[in-house]
Amino acid sequence: MTINIQYVHMATSESLNAYVTKKLQKLAKKYEWVISAEVHFEIEHKDKEKGKICKIELSAPGPRIFAISNEDNYEDAVKNAIKDLEKQLKRRKGIFKSH
């Protein structure tokens, strides 16, 4: 799986790159038909409590698979976005099996 990571209005982070890459590669092993991932990290200054946003879009057969999470740290945002993606992938896998 190809992974493209972008940082919007913030500095890049090698540790965050490694963390999200590890999580997505684990997901790719489970769902081999996922082609690529676009990851966007943003910081929202308006939200005082949270504001750490992670958006992940997966390229796979069928409609797009997208998740967004807004948490108080990026690791939690990645975890929640991956959890949401996994739910969508399980549903998609079920549809593939039924056809």
Secondary structure, DSSP 8 states (H G I E B T S, - for coil): -EEEEEEESS---HHHHHHHHHHHHHHHHH-TT--EEEEEEEE-SS-SS--EEEEEEEE-SSS-EEEEEEESSHHHHHHHHHHHHHHHHHHHHHHHHH-
